[in-house]
Amino acid sequence: MSRILLAGHGNVGKAFHELLLEEAPRLAALLGEAPKVVGVLRRSGAWLDENGVGVGATLLSRRQSLSVVDALDKVRPDVFVELTTSNLQTGEPGASYIRAALERGIPVVTANKGPLLRHYESLTTLAKRKGVPLRFEGTVAGSIPTLNLHEFTLVGNPVTRFDGILNGTSNYILTRMAEEGLAFADALKEAQELGYAEADPTSDVGGHDAAAKLVILANHVLGVPLSFEDVQREGIERISAAAIRLAAKEGYAIRLIATADAATRQASVAPRLVPVDSSLNVRGSLNVVRFATAHAGSFTISGKGAGGRETATAVLSDVIHVLRGRTT
C-alpha cells in the first residue's frame, strides 16, 4: 500500500483527503492499489494510523504531539503532501517541511505557493540531488494543468511566453463591474460576501497573488529565474466603472493580465485592455493561460483557478504521477 503523510487539513488538505477516499476504486485500478493517508498533521496535533486516517471526527481519537520532522521519521511515507498555510513573504514553514522530506529521500507534492515563490531554485536543486520528485501543479491556477501541460504535453515544443489571468477574485470583480456597472468597492463587497475575496483582499486585488503564480510559472515553464521583486505589478484598485464602460465602447474588456517573456526576461501583472473576442477574455472567477510556443503557435487553457476541491484535483494528479513513477 502506498502511504501518504498529509501536512495541513484546511480547505485544500481536507478536500484532497476526501477526494482520495472517493476515488479509491479508480486509483486501485490505475495504480494496482489505493493509496491511503496514514498521517495527518495539523496545528492541533498529529493523527497516525497505518490502516488509514479518516476525515473529520475519526481524527479526534488518535491525536499525538509530533513535529513534521518527527512524523516524517516515524512514518517514512511514500509521498509527503504539504498543504500548510502559504506565506508569500518567507515561504515558511512550508519550505522547511518540504526540505526535510526531500533530505530524507521522500517525494513531495505541494500546492503551497510560498515555498516555490521564495525557494524555487534551492528546493528543485535539492530534489534533483536526492533523485526524488517535487511536484507543485496546485500552486498555479488551481485545477488548470498549467505546469503539467508544459512538462508532459509540450515537452517537445518549448514555451517562449505566456499571458493569462491568474487570480479569479480580481477577474470576478472586473466582470461584475462590467456586467452591472458596479463601482469597485461594491463589486469587492459582493465578492467578499460570496467567499471569493478575503476580509483583507490586498493580495488578490493588488496583484500579489497573481505575481506569485507568475514567478513560479516563469521559473518552471520558461526557465527564467525571476523573483517576486522582478515583477512589475499594478492592481485593480483604481479601475473605475467609467473606465470599464469606455473600454467596452471600443470593443475591449479590462482584465488583470500576468505576462512573462523568456527572450526579454520581463514580467508584469497589470490591468490591460483585452479585445472582447480574445481567448484571454474569460468571465467571472475563471483563470486562463495562453502559452506561446517555439514551434506550433499558441495554446490557451482555462478553467477554475481556485477552490479547495479544484486545487485538490491538481494535488491528486501530482500524487498519481509520483506513485506511477515508483512502478514504471
Secondary structure, DSSP 4 states (H G I P E B T S, - for coil): --EEEEE--SHHHHHHHHHHHHTHHHHHHHHSS--EEEEEEETTEEEE-TT---SGGGGGGGEE---HHHHHHHH--SEEEE-PPP-TTT-TTHHHHHHHHHHTT--EEE--HHHHHHHHHHHHHHHHHHT--EE-GGGSSTTS-HHHIIIIISTTS-EEEEEEE--HHHHHHHHHHHHH---HHHHHHHHHHTTSS-SS-HHHHTTHHHHHHHHHHIIIII-----GGGSEE--STT--HHHHHHHHHTTEEEEEEEEEETTT--EEEEEEEEETTSTT---TTEEEEEEEESSS-EEEEEEE---HHHHHHHHHHHHHHHHHHHH-
